[in-house]
Amino acid sequence: MILSDSKKRIRLPAWLWLIPVALGLVYMFYPLLQTDSANSDTPDRVFCDAETVRDSLFVNGNHSFGNGLLQSDLWAFSGSYSCRVDAGDGLQFGFGYTLQHPERGALYHAEVWRFNPSKILNYLTIQEEGTGGLYLIEKESVERRADGWERVEIYFRTSTSETDNNYKIYVYTNGNAPVFYDDLLVEKVILEEGVQTEIPTLYLKIGEEGMRKLEEKRKAALQAGILVTGEDDWVTAKMHDGDSNSEQSVELRLKGDWLDHLRGNKWSFRIAMKTGGSWRGMTTFSVHNPGARSFLSEWLLHKFWEKEDVLTTRYDFTEVFLNGKSLGIYAYEEHFEKQLVESKSRREGPILHFSEEIFWSNIERQIRENGAVSYNFQPDIASYESAPVIPFNEKEIRKDSVRYRQFIQAGTLVNQYRNGGKKASDVFDLERAAKYYAITDVLGAYHGIVWHNQRYYFNPIENRLEPIGYDGFSDTPYKRHSFLGQGLSHPGKLQTGPVFASLFQDADFVESYVRYLEEYSSPEFLNSFLKSLQPEILMRQLALNEEFPEYRLDIPEILANARYMRILLYPHDEYSLVLSRNNSGAVSAINFHELPVQIIGYSRKDKGPLEQLDSPILLPAASPREYLGRLKVDSTRFSGWDEIRRMIGTSRIHHYQRVPLLVDIPENASRVYFQVLGLEEVYSSLVQPDGDWLPKMPSQELFPEGAAPSGAGFVVEGQELFFPAGKTTQTRSNILIPAGYRVYFEPGAKLDLIGGASFISRSPVFMVGTEENPVEVFSSDDSAGGFTVMETDLQSQLMRVRFQGLNTLAYKGWNLTGAVTFYEADVQMEFVSFIGNHCEDGLNIVRSDIDIQKILVNNTPFDGFDCDFCRGLIQNSVFSNTGNDGLDFSGSILEVRGCQIINNGDKGVSVGEASEVAVFQSEVQNANIGLASKDRSVLVVDELKLKDCNQGFTAYQKKPEFGGASILVRRYEATNIKRLYLVLDGSRIEFSDPD
């Protein structure tokens, strides 16, 4: 099919109708935009540098451009002058050029540089004269310079019809502030030899019996919710590419897992040629709706992989005819056979993947039993860890002893990698793997990295695996605004990360990956790559626009995503690497950067010479915030509620505390020099004293080195302490338990702290009561100094425990806020109550992992539960009668589910200091403010009952060092709420459609 009349085919995207109708205004200003070209013939290249004005026109050579009176010497991209478009009422127009009677069907490129200090709306415009002609505008830049100048461009095709219209190329603004333009360029695109100017055609002829079989299979898939294919699904057919004399015999079946491949009459097919046949060099391939892989995004991804010699399937577009009727534009994609690797100059070797059979069987069962799919529910048997490794064309491989032996070797490598028996560098071609993942990052093609979409080629010469790029997109590109390696080399990620997590534990891989990520995300590389493909992109986009008129490849978004990556890629000296020295001279380091860094040397004075280390010291990456972490960039992430729930379910696992590591550098080192692994630039950080030279702290006085447990009421047996069952202990002395013990409160044990006595343990506590005999900690004279557990190596466990009438710890300036405090002490609680405390917080937990169920916090003068820098789950609990907040979170990642927050003097739920909190199936009643999010926090709410509050939701910034906050509200009931929400500048609240 030859690409045809662009005037007929290119349609105005729907979003453009939001812009004021400008055509009439353009013609009002037509005299200003006219040019006085000296040539009647259309030039192949015209350029306006705004340096020369003659007769109110910009002039360059024999060509003139409108609005020369706007020449300005205030700013210039090149030379001394630019075109200044000032503020004014309505649209304001700058220089322009009229392309007179261009060649029909020719490709053109227009670009301009702009300086837009006020960031107002402004556009580069292409307008064909005459009614219904081509009209294109572009406001996004494709290149930015550090001095603020940006390049905007448009590619367009002139009409192939007999009309002989002119084309106007000009700039305009909304008039709100000045914008400066320079170096307007209009040039004809000369296609290189071999550039495809039309898409191929594919004719399929299927008999009645075959069509009936396909229709029945489609009907069954629609009923089941997914398409499950089998060997008996194939039907015979004929195929040719437009020349019926070239007709070949094929087998085909329906293709695709989800129903988007079976919509309407545009079904997807897998096509296998009979022996000896091929089409475009392929013996087996698929055709599918191009929208299923985000149109040109997938094609561009494959071109990127091809350019960098990463294996990938052949992928392009074709018009498909079925039994003489056009089905429109399809994407075609090569299947996994030897032609794939041989066409990329590799020797034939097995292609492997993880069996998806159980995975899709589980999906099918969920749909059948529940009517929907829950991605949070995936049995172990349907996971990457248990999926068998199988080759494509398994039957043929088993018949060939050489190929089968290669498959066994390849499968062994995959299993060794999966089970941790081999490091990544022993299994993969690390350079190509690094390129594969870096390219995936730059284009946001994350659909292909899911374990059941992974494909590997076994190179029989190198005995290594190479990834095969494939299926990078589902529908629309994923605006991640981060990168895969961000924090993934943190050791904790190994157990909880995806299939490729082990790669990021390999320093050689990370070094290559970061190097390629820096290269591929650079504006120079991306602009060069995209410009080299622009004619091919435009030809395909025009073909796609015949059926999908509103589609266009969003190149500015690709460039924006790359810019965000580069912001995250580079560290910030002292802020990224923090070093401290204790009084013994030992230096510890914390890497706050989300990529691994290596210390390469030091200086003995702040400005002294660099002394290289014999071997660099490698520090693992910091663990980033993952839960809705990109929300601050892209609000469209709200559209996928299932995705939000999945992130909530995994965020606590994927966040790790930053732990200092001792580094072996001289005691007198003053400044340390480091690099990001894979980058050349050297950064530095001062070594700071950590405060060990100060006098002893109160906590050190209470716990001198080597001290034994002190206090009353317990029995010591080895490294275990017991508060005996049924025994009541009243004490005026502090109970102090150092690290290295386990503390047990048996059923019915009671501890009465009087005379200001405190309980402080640096060992985990196990308090297990029964419904009839709970464990109790109280203060009969209301003077107790609190119950504190801190810095434990094991999780504490509390069940059927009652805390009542406690105050908090106050010893020589060591003041806590909680009647019960857990600090850096993971804890699990169930059926625990905190009642009638006499201090700021009923319960305070800091820097800990928590699992809390069915607790009661009641009658506290200030906050009920204050949770700082924690992660975990709180469910089926009650927080009532608090003087201030019911729940107060700072810097925490938590899920609150099935809770009641009642009678709170200030806020029911307060979320602050970059917290990420989800509140599900809960109730907030009788609070001044129901739920508040502040200071770069994210609060997600679903199935909430909100009753009797002055204000329902509020989002704001309180502390200057943070930014605005966000709240997403899905389903809620609001009763007797005086004002539903308040949003202050820089923050936002979004009420999402529950459907």
N, C-alpha and C positions, 0 to 999 in steps of 0.2 A: 504494500500500500504506500503510495507516494504521499508525502506530506503536502497538504493543500492549504488553500486560502486562509491566511492567518486572520484576515478581517472577519471571516465567518467563524473561525474556530476559537480564537482567543476571547474569552469572556471576562468581564470585570468581576474579580473576587467579591464575595458578599460583603466582606468587612469594609471594602472601599466605599460602599454606599453611606458609611457613617461620616465620611468627609463631606463638607459642604459642596454642593454642586458647583463645579468651577468652570464648566465649559462656557457659560455665558460671560462670566467675568474675564475669561481669557480673551474672548473676542472684543470685549470692551477695551482691553489694553492691547489689542492687536497691533496698532501702529508702533507701540513701544517695542514689540517683539519682532517686527519685521526686520529683515536684513537686506542689504544691498549687494548681494554677491556679484562679483565681476564676471564670474564664470556661469554660463548657462548650463554647462554639463555638471553633473553631480560629482564632487570630488570623493575620493576614497578615504580621505583623512582631512579633517579641519580641526584647528586648535586655537583657543582663545586664552592668552596669558594675561589679559586685562592691562597690558602695559601701554597700549596706544589707543587714543580716542580721536576720531575724526568725524565731524558733522554729527555729533551726538551718538555715534556708534563706536563700539570697540572694533578695532581693526587688527588683523594679523595676516600679512601677505595680501592675497587677493580676496580675502574673506572678511565679511563684517558681521557683527553680532549686536543685538539690540541692547538698549538701555546703557549706553556709554556714559551718560551723565552720572551714573552711580559709581564711577571710579573713585577709589579711596586709597590713601597711602598709610592708613592706620595699621592695617594688618595685611600681610601677603604670604602666600604659600611659596611662591617663587617670584623672583624679580622684586619690584618695589610697590606694585599696585594689586588691588583686588577689586571685585565688584561688591559694594556694600549695599545690602538691602535693609533699609531702615525700618523702624517700627512705624505703624500707621493703622488706620481703620481698615479692617477687612484684610483680604489677601494682598500681599506685596510681592511684586515680580522683579526678578533679576535679569541677568543677560540671557540671551537665547539665540538659537540658530535655526534657520529653516532649511531642511533637506529637500531640495526641489527635484521632483520627478525621479526618485531613485529607481534602481533596477528592481523589477518585480521578483518577489521571493528571496531577496537578498538579506543576509544577516548583518546587523549593525551592533556596535558597542558604543554606548555613551557613558561618560563619567565626568565627575566634577569633584574638586576638593572644596571643603567648607570648614569654616571656623564658627562654631555655634556656642559661644560662652554661656548663654542663658538656657540652652537645651530646649529651645522651643520647637514646635512642629514645623518642618520644612521639607521640601520635596524636590527631587529631580523628576522631570515629567517628559513623557513621550506622547505626542498627540497627533493623530492623523486627521487631516482636514476632511470635512464632510460628515454628514450624519451617520452615526453608527460605526465610525471608524475606530481604529485602535487607540486606546487610552491607557497608559501605564504610568504609575507613580511609584517612587521608592523613597522611603525616609530613613532606612537603616543603613549604616555604613558597613563596608567590607574591610576597611583598613583604618587604623587609628595611629597617630603619632603622639609621642610624648608631649609635644607642644600644643596639642589640642586639635590639630587639623585632622579631618576625616575624609576618606574617599567614598563616594557613593556612585554606584554604577547600575546600569540597566542594559541587558541584551534584548534586542527585539528583531522581529522579522517583518519585512515589508509585505504588502499584499501581493498575492499571485493573480488577482483578478485584473481585468482590463482597465479598471479605474486608474487614473494617472495622478493620484493625490500627492500633496506635499506632506512632510512630517516636521512638526515643530518640536524642538528639544530646548527646554528652558527650566529655570528654577523659580520657586516661589515659597513664601513663608506665610504663617498665620498672622503676621504683623505685630506680634507681642513684644519683640525685641530685635535689635540688629543681628544679622547673620552675614558673614563675609564668604564670598565664593571666588575661586581662582581655578585656572587651568582646566577649562571646559574642553573636553575632547569628544569628537564624534568620528568614528572610523568604521569602515566596512570590514567585516570579518572574512578573511580569506581562508577557506577550509583547506587544511593539509590533505594531501593525497591519501586516500584510504579511510577518511572520516566518513562514517555511515550517515547518509542523508535520508534514508528511508528505513522503516522497520519492515522486517520480513513478514510473510503471511504463512499461515499453517492451516491446511484444510484437512478436516477429519470427516470420515464417512463411516457411520456406525449403523448396522442393520437393525431391524425392528426388535429382534430378540435381544440383541445387546443393549439397546436403549431401554427396553423393559426391565432388564436385569439391573441396569444402573439406577433407574427410577425407583425400583424396589429397595435397593441398597440405600439410596438417599432418604427414602421415607423411613426406613428403620433407624437411620442415624438421627433424623429429626425427632423421632420418638424417644430415642435413648439419650439424646443430649450431646453425644459425641459420635464421631465416625471411628469405628473399629474395623480395620481391614484384615483380610485373610487371603490365602493363596487361591481360593475359589472365586474371588471377586473379579478376576480379569475377564475381559471380553475381547473378541477379535474385531479389528477395524482396518481401514485403509487410510493412508496419509500421503499428502504431497504438499509442495510449497508454492502452488499456483500453476505449476505445469503438470497437467494430468498425466502426461507421458512418464513423469518421474514417480508415479504412485508406488508406495511401498506398503507391505503388510506389517501391522503392529498389533500389540496387545495393550489394552489400557484399562484403568480402573479409576474410581474416585480417589481423591487424595486430600489429605488434611485431617487434623484431629478435631478441631472445633468447627462449629457450624457456619462460621463466616466463609468457609470454602464451598458452601453449598447453597448460598443465597440466590434466590431468583433463578434465572437461567444461566448464571455465570458460575458454573461448577469448575472445580479444580480437578485436574487429571494427572496421573502418573502414566507415562507412555514408554513402552519398551519395544524397540525395533526387533523384528525377526532377524535370524542369523544373517550376518553380512550387511545389514542395513545401517544407515546412520543419518542423522539430520544435524547439520552445522557441527559436525565432528563428534556428536554424542550418540550413544546407542540406547541410553535410558535417560529420560529427563521428565520434568514436571512442568505443567503450566497452571498458573493460578492468578486470581485477581490481584493486580499490582498493589491495590490498597492494603492487602493482607500483610505486605512487607514495607509499608510506608513509601510506595511508589519509587521515586528516584533515590531515596535515602539508602535503600538496600543496594541499588546499582552502584552508587557512589562508594559505598563501603567495599564492595567487591573490587572496584577499580583501585582503591587505596591499597587493599591487600595485594593485588596483582603487582602494583608498582613497587612494593617493598618485598616481593618474592615470598609472600606468605601464601601457602596453598589455599585455594578457594574454588568454589564451583563456578562454571561459566553462567553468567546471569545477564539477561537483557529482556527486550520486549518484542512481542509479535502480535499481529492481529489473528485471531482464531476464528475459523469458520467451522460450524458443525452441520453436516448434511446440507451444505449450501447456504446456511444462514450465518451472518456475522454475529459472534458473541462479544465483539469489541476487543479492546486492548487487554492483553495478558502479559504477565511476566513469565519467562521460561527459565528453568534452572536445571543444571546438570545433576545427575544422580551420582552416587559414589561408586564409580567403577574405574578400571585401570586407565581409561582415557583421561580422567581428571589429573592424575599425577604425571602421566607420560606427556601430556600437553604442557606441563609446567617443568619439563626437563628433569623429571625424577624417574628412577627405575621403579618398575612395578613392585608393589608391596601391599600387604593387607591394609584395609581401612577398617578401623574399629569404632565401636560405640557401645554405650551402656544400654542393655536391654530395657526397653520402655514398657514391656508387656504388663508387668505387675503395676507399674505406675498408672497406666491408663485403665487397667482393670479396676484399680481402687477408685479412680475418678468415676468410672461407669457405675460402680456399686454405690458411691455416694449419691449420684444423681438418681439412681433407681430407688434408694431407700429414703433419701432426704429431700429429693427434688432440687438440690443445689449442691454446689461444691464449696467446702470449707478448706482453705489452704492451710489453716492452722492444724488441721488434722491430717497427718500423713503417717501411716504405720511404718515401722522400721523396715518392713519387708518391701515397701514401695519407695525406698530411698536410694540415694547414690551409694551408700555404704554396702548395701546388699545386692545391688543390681549386677547380674552377670555381665562379663565383657564378651561381646560377640562380634564376628566380622560381617561385613556385607558380602553377599554371594557365598554364604557359608557352605552350601551344598557343593559348589564347584571347588572351593578351597579344600574341603575334606577329601576330594578325589585326587588332589595333587600333593604328593608327599612333601615337596619342597615348600610350597605355599602354606601348607598346613603347619609345618615346622616353624615357619616364619610367624604365623599367627600365634602359636604357643609361646614363642619368644616375646612377641608384642604383648600378649595378654598377661604374661608373667610380669613384664615391666609395669603395666598399668596397676596390677594388683599390689606389686611391691611399693609403688608410689602411694596407692590408696591406703595401704596398711602401715606405712611409715618405714618399710624395710629398706628403701632406697631413697637417697636424697634426690631432689628434683634434677640436679645437673647430671645424674647418672641415667635419667629416664628421658628427658626432653632435649631437643635442640633448643637451648636456652635463648639464643639470639632470635630465632623465629618466634618462639613463644613470647618473648618480650615485645617484639613488634606486634604480634597478634593482639595482645592485651592493651598495648598503648594505643593502637588504632581504634580498638573497641572503645576506649575511653574518650578519645578525641571526638568521635562521631556519636557517642552515646548509644552504641549498639549492644545493649546489655541482654537482649533476649537470647542471644546465641550462647551466652556463657552459663546458662542453666544446665545442670548436669546432664539432663536427658537430651539436650541439643548439642552436646560436645561430640566432635568427630576427630579421630587421630589417624594419621598415616604413619606406618612403621617403615622407616628407611632401612632396607636390608643391608646396606653398605655400612652405615654409621651405627646401626643398632640403637637408634633413637626414635622417639616419637615427635612428629610435628603436628600442631593443631591445624585443622582445616576450617577456614572461615566460612560461616554458613548461618543463615537464619538470624541475622542480627537484630531485626525489628519485628514487632508484632503489628501494630497499627501506626501509632505516631511515635516519633523519637522521644526518648526518655530524657527530660531536662534534669539531669542529675546534679550539675554544678559541683561536682567533686570528681574523684577518680578512684579506681578500684584499689590501688595500693595505699590509699589513705588510711594509715593506722593498721594495715593488715599484717605488717611484720612484727606487731606486738606479739609476744609468745602466747598470750592467752587466746589469740585468734585461731591458733592451730586446731583446737578442739571444736570450735564453734563456727568456723568459717566455711565457705563454700568449697566446691570441688578443687578450685585452684589455690586454696589457702596455703598449702605446703610450698607452692612456688614462691610465695612472698616471705617464706622463712629462709630462703636460699639467698645469700648475699650476692652471689654472682648474677642470679636472675634479677634481683631488685636493682642492682647497679645498671644492668642493660635496660631494664624496663624504664627506669627514671631517665636515663639518657635519651631513649627514644621518645618518651613522653614530652620531654623538653623540646626535642627537635620537631616532633609532629605538631605540637600545639603552638609553635612560633608563628607569628603573623606572616613572616617571610615565606616559610615553607607552605603554609596553608593557602596563602594567596596565589603562590606560584602553581601549586597543585590544582586548585580550583580553576585558575585561569586557563591552564592547559586543557582542561576538560570542558570549558564553557560552551564551545560550539556543539559538542556532543550532548551536553546537558540540555541546551536550548532545543535542539532537534527532537530529543525525546520528550521534553516537556510539552512542546507543541503537539506532538502526537497524543500524549496523555490528555491534553486539554480538549481534544475532540470528544472524549467521553467524560472527562472529569474537569469541567471548565474552570473550577475555582482553585484547582491545585497549583502550587508552585513550590519548588524546593527552597527551603528557608535557609539560605546560605548565611545571612546575618546571625541567625541563632547558632549555627555551627561555630562561627567565629566568636560569638559571645561566650559560648560554653568553654572554648579553648582559653579565653582570657581569664575566666574564673579559675580554671585549672592552674594557670600560671601564677595567679595570686596565691594559691594554696601551696604551690610547689616550692617556693623559696622561704627560708627561715628569716628570723628577725634577731640575729645576734643574741644579746643577753636574755631576751624574752623567750627564745626558743631553747636555749641550753642554759640551765641554771646550775651553777657549781658553788659548793660551800666546803669550807675546811673546818674541822673540829679542832679542839685544843691539843690533840695528839698529832696533828698534821695531816691526817687522812682526808682526802678530797672525795666528795660524792657528787654525782651528776644526775640531773633529771632532764630527759629529752622531752620537751613539750611540743616538738615538731612532729607532724603526723607521717613523716618518713624517717627511716633510720639515718643517723648521722654518725660520722666517724671523727674522733679526735685525732688530729695528725701532728700536733705539736703544742708548744707552749713558749711563753717568754717569762723571764724571771723578774722583769719590771714591766709596768703597764705598757710602756712604749718601747720595750727592749726588743732585740732581734728574735726572730722565730727559731726555736730549736726543734728539729724534727724528732718524732718518736721513731724507734726502730720498727715498730709495727703499730698501725693505727688501732685505736680502741673503738670498737663498734658498739653503738647504743641503739636498742630497738626503738621503733616508732611509738609515739604516744597513741593512745586509743581515742578516736574522735567521738563526738556526739553523733549518733546515727539516727535517733528517733526523730523523724521529721526535720532533720538537720538542714535540708534544703528549702524548707518552708519559707524562710526569710527571703529567698530568691524567687521562688516560683509558686504562686498561689494555686496553680492548676493541679498541684498534687492533691488538693482536697477532693478532686473529682472521684478518686478511686478509694472508696471507703474500705474495701477488703484489703487494699494495700496498706492503708493506715493501720488497720487492725494487726496485720502481719508485722509491721514495724514495731508496734506497741509490744507484741508478744516476744520479739527478739531483742529489743533495745537493752534490756537489763543484762542479757548475756553478753552483749557486744560492747559493753563499756567497762573499762578497767581503770583502777586507780593508778596514778603515776607514782612509781616507787623509785627512790634514789638508789643508784648503784655506785659502789666504790670504784674509783678509777686509779690506776697506777701511774701517777705523775709525781715529780719531785715536790717536796714539802714547800719549797720556796717559789713554786710557780705562781705567777701573778695573773697571767692571762692565758687562756686556752684557745687554740685555733681548731676549727672543725669544718667539715664539708658535709653536705648531703650526699649520701651514697649515690654515685652516678652523675653528680654535677661537679663542675670544675671550680666554681667560685668558692673562696675561702672566707669564712666568717669567724668572729671571735667573741669571747665572753669572759668577763672578769671573775676571778675566784673570790667569793665573799666569805667572811667568817660566819659560822652558823650560830654563834651565841653561847657555845659551851664554856667560854671564859667568864660568863656571868656568875654571880654567887648562886649557891644551890637554890633550886626552886622548891616551893612547898611540897610538890609531889615527890621530889628527891629526898626530902626530909622524912616523909612518911614511909618511903620505900628505899631505905639505904641498900646498897649493893650486898647481896648475900643474906638478906633478912628472911626469917622464917615467918609463917603465918602468925598473926597476933590477934587477940580478942577472946571472946567467950562463946560457949554454946555449941562448939563443933568438936568432932573427933577426927584426928588425923591418922590415916592408914596409908603409909607410903606417900604417894603423890596424890592421894585422894582425901578430900575433906567431906565429912558428913554432918549435916544438921539432922539429928535423929527423928524418926517418925513420932508424931504425937507430942513432942517435947516443946515447951514454951521457954524461950530464953529472953530475959530482960537484961539489958546491958547499958552502962553509961560509957563504956570504952569503945573506941573505934575497932571495927573488925577489918583487918588489913590482910589481904591474901596476895602474895606476889605471883609472878608468872611461873608456869611449870606445874600447876596443879589442876585438878578437876574438882569442882565444888558441887556437892549434891544436897539438895533439900528434899527429904523424904516426905511422903504423904502426911499431912497434919502438922508438920513442923511450923512453929510460930516464932517470929523474931520481933521483939519489942525494943526499939531503939529510943532511949530516953537520954535526957541531959545533953543533947546535942550530938550524940554518937552517930557515926556514919558507917556504912558498909561500902568498902571499896575493894574490888577484886580485879587483878590483872590476869586472872585465869577464867575460863568459861564456867558458867553456872548451869546446872541442870536441876530445875525446880519442877517436879512432877507431883502434883496432888491428884486427888480424886474429887468427884462431885460431893461426896460425903465428908472428905477430909482434905480440903484445899490447903496449900501452903499459904501462910500469911506473913506479911512484913508490914509493921505498923509502928506508930509512936503514940503511946498512951498519954504523953504530955505535950504532943504536937511540936516537939523540938528537934526531931531527928534530922541529921545532916545528909539525908538522901541515901539512895541505893545506886551505886555506880559500878559498872563493869566496863573495862577499857583494855584495848590493845591485846585482844586474845587471838590465839592461833586456831581455835576451833569455834564452831557455831554454838552459841548458848541456846538452850531449849527450855521454854516455860510453858507449862500446861496446868490449868486449874490453880492459878495464883492470884492472890488479892493483895494489892498495895493500898494503904489508906493512911491519911493524916501525916504524910511525910513533908518535911522541908527539903532544902537542897544543901549541897556541900559548900561550905564557906570556911576556908582554912588559910590564914595568913595571905590573903589576896588571891588564893586559888578559889574562884567562885564559879560554880556551875549554875545552870538555870532550871534543870529538871529535877523533880522529885525522884524519878527513876531515869538514869542516863546510861546509854550504851554508846561508847565512843570507840570507833575502829574495832567493833566487836559484833560480828554477824550474829543475828538472833532470829529464832523462830518462836512465835507465840500463838497460843490458842486458849480461849476461855481465860483470859487474864483481865483483871479490872484494876483501874487506877482512880481512886476516889478521894476527894477532899484534900488535895495537897495544899500546902501553904507557901508555894513559891511560884515562879513565873510559868513553868511548863509542867503539866502532869506527867508527860513522857517526852523525853528528848533523846533522839538517836542521831548520831553523827558519823558520817563516813563509814557506813556499814551496809551490808546486804541484809534485807529484811524479808521475812515471810510471816505476815500477821493475819490471823483469822479470829473472828468472834471475840474481839476485845471490847472493853467498855472504858471510856475515859469520861468521868463525870465530876462536875462541881469543882472546876479549877478557876482561880482568880484571873488568870491571863489565858495563854494558849493551851488547848487540850493536848495536841500532839505536835511537837516541833521537830521536823525531820530535815536534817541538813546534809547535803552531799551524799545521799543514799540512793540505792536502787532496789527495787523489789515490788512486792505486792501487798496490798491492804484490802481485805475483803470481809464482808458480812460483819461489820463492826459498828459501834455507836459512839459518837462524840457529842456530848450534850452538856448544856449549862456551863459554858465557858465564858469568862469575862471578855476575852478577845476572840481570837480565831479558833475555830474547831480543829482544822488541819492547816498547818503552816509549813510549806515546803520551800527550801532554798537549795539551788544547785543539784536537784535530785531528778532521777528518772524512775517514775513510779506509775503503777496502775492501781486505781482505787475502784473497787467493784462491790456493789451490793451493800453500801454503807448508808447509815443515817447520821446526818449532822444537824443537830437540833439546838435551838436556843443559844445562839452565839452572839456575843456583844458586838463584835465587829464583822469579820468575814467568816462564812461557813468554810470555804476552801480558799486559801491564799497560796499562790504559786509564784515564786520569785527567783531572781538571780540565776537566769539561764536554766531553769528547770524544764523538764518535759514530762507532763503528767496527763494521764487519761482517767476520766471519771465516768464510769459506766454503771447503769442500773442503780443509781443512788438517789438519795433524797436530801435536800437542804431546806430547812424550815426555820422561820423566825430568826433571821440574821439581818444585820444592817445591810450587808452586801452578800449576795449568795456565793458567787465565785469570782475571784479576781486573778488576773494574770499580769505580771509586771516584769520589767527589766529583762527583756530578751527571752522570756519564757514562752512555752507553747503549752496550751491547755486544750485537750480534746474532750468533748462531752457528748454522751449518747445515752438515751433513755433516762433522762433526769426528771425528777419531780421537784419543782421549785415553788415554795409556798411562803406567804406572809413575810416578804422581805421588802425593805425600802428600795433596794436595787438588785436586779438579777445578776447581770454580768458587767464586769468592767475590765478594761485593758489599758495599761498606761506604763510610762517610764517613771521610776522614782529616783534611781541612782544615776548620776551622770556618766559613770563608767560603763553602763549598759545601754542597750537600745530599747526600742519599743517591744511590745509583747503581742502575742496572737492568741485568739480563742477560736476554735472551730466547734460549733454546736450543731448536732444533728437532730435527734428526736428529743423533745422536752415537753413538759406540761408546766405552765406558769399560772399560779393561782394567787390572787391578791398581791401582785407585785406592783409597786408604785411606779417604778421606771424600769423597763426591761433591761436596758444596757446603756453604758457610757463608754465611749472610745475617745481617748485623748490622742493628740498629734503623734504620728510615728508608730501607732499601734493599730490593730485591726481585730474585728470580730466578724466571722462569717457564719451565717446560718445556712447549712447545707441541706439540699433536698434529700429526704430519707430514702427516696427511690433511686 
